[in-house]
Amino acid sequence: MCSRNWRIAMMVPWLGLAAMMFDIWRAYDRLPAVIASHFNFAGYPNGWAPKQQLFSIILPIAFGLLCLLTFLLSRFPQITGLGWLVMVMEYWTIGLLVGLTHATLRVGLGEVPTLQFPVGGWSLIMGLALMVGEFGRIRALRKRAHAHQGTLIAEETHGSPVMASLMAALAVAIIVSASLMHASGPARVAVFLVSLILLGCSIWAFTGFVYRITTAGLEVRMLGMPIRFIAASEIDSYRAEECSPLTDFGGWGIRGIGHMRAYIWGGNRCVHVHTLAGDEVYLGVADADRMVRELESMAPMLYRS
């Protein structure tokens, strides 16, 4: 069950759709039959379409995106790293559509000659919201882990130097290819961003996940930051299992949605932890049987083979 605040937050963007429909309704009769529908990077119109056709496309797109993102958010019982990312994406997407629609209407009404909506500024605001929210989530997680601080039993690290090397090589190959093709402008920016993301993922794959098992519970860390804490009293059972990251979880890294989450960078065995709240957590690890023994040192009555 989603928390009340989480449900309210994920429904607020629907007000954006209502505002967009009101904005179109208010201006529709004053618009010419054909209006600007496409703009260049400077904001000047370079494409036109019948107003009915344009809005009959924009509104269903906005409605469909809201349905999809609201459904995805409903699969998270409360705020999580991935859940917060989807939440910010919902606000960014709907805010972008509302802003661009209003700016398009102003051009169509002849109020301004160019599309005047600060896409970069809006994206920066949402990026800051993502960072602040994630910082707050990690801070709360650290406080919770500190409140349950216990004696360290073991610490396991699960990464993949092979995956790290492949992503680093791909990032370098993209940069070299862009240089040989003399990429410039937006293409150069896109290449830089993709390469930067790949290098970040390479570092992540190399450092991997760190599992700290204490007498208080299980803490999962990534890039030196705690991303999940499961108190010993919240664990229902755990066991070593055979697994395939690609077929069972759809890939590597942090996978899953809702009550299922996998932290895995490779291998064919993992530790499956089931919580009293119904969460299914899969931990990739080099020696799953050893980690099960370490978990039994934390909560010996909970182990089920």
Secondary structure, DSSP 8 states (H G I E B T S, - for coil): ---HHHHHHHHTHHHHHHHHHHHHHHHGGGS-SEEEEEE-TTS-EEEEEEHHHHHHHHHHHHHHHHHHHHHHHHT-SS--HHHHHHHHHHHHHHHHHHHHHHHHHHHHTTS-SS----HHHHHHHHHHHHHHHHHHHHHHHHHHHHHT---EEEEEEE--HHHHHHHHHHHHHHHHHHHHTT--THHHHHHHHHHHHHHHHHHHHHH-EEEEEESSEEEEEETTEEEEEEEGGGEEEEEEEE--HHHHHSSSEEE--TTEEEEESS-SEEEEEEETT--EEEEE-S-HHHHHHHHHHH-TTS---
